[in-house]
């Protein structure tokens, strides 16, 4: 299990405190494997032109998925994950 230091948590919270400008279209799906790990698949770009989209996947271990989905606090849930990115290579 990955443990985040207090300094790391404060850095993440500072990043989350800023608004993200420029909202784009995206589609998200989820899947779980036999061990209970949860993967989020994010396709960013126009849904009618998938060849122009970027793809991002992040996977949570079962205990981290549970922590994220069951967190009812007002603070952001901070859980470790693994991320994969495939950027559109269209000119």
N, C-alpha and C positions, 0 to 999 in steps of 0.2 A: 504494500500500500504506500502511495506517495503522500508525504506529509509536507504541507506548505508552511513556510516560516511566517511569522507575524508580518515581517517586512514585505514579503511577497504578497500576502493578503491585502495589505494596505496599498501596494502598487496596483493590484487588480481593481480594487475598489475605486481608486483615483481614475483609472481608465474608464470604468463604467459610469462615472459621474458626468462625463461629457456626452452631449447629444451627438448622434451620428447624422451627418448631413447627407442628403441625396439618397432617397429611398428608391430601390429598384424592385422589379417584379422577381419573384422567386417561388419555388415549390419545395415543400419539405415532406419527406416520408420517413417512417421509422421501421426498423426491423429488430428482432431479437434472435440471438442464436440459442443453441441448446443449453448453454451454461447460464443464460439470463443476461448476457451483455447486450446493451442496447446501442444501436447505431442510428444516427440521424443523417439522412442524405439530403443535402440542400443543392438544388439546381438554381443558379442565379442567371437570370436573363429572360428573354421573351419565350414563354412556354410554347408558342407556335413555331419557334425556330430553334430546336434543341442543339443544332450544330453550332450555334452562336453562344451557347451557355457555358458558364464555368461550373464546376462541380466541387462540392466540399462535403466531406464525410467526417463526422466525429463520433467516436465510440466510447461508451462509458462501461466500466466494469459493473456487474450487477449491484454491488453495494452503493456505488456512486449514482447509478440510475435511480435507485430507490431514494437516496438522500435528496437528489435533485427534484424528483417528482413528489415527494412527500413534505418538502420544506414549506412551512406556513409562516415563516418569519417575514418581517419587512425588509431584512437585509438580503442582498443577492446571495444565492446558494453558490458556494465556491467548491467545485469538485474537479478533480483531475480528469483529463480525457486524452485520447489519441486522435490526431487530425490528419486527414489526407486531402490534398488539393490537386485538382486537374483544371488548369486554366485553358480557356478556349484559345486555339492557335490560329484562328481566322485572321487574315491580314486586315 
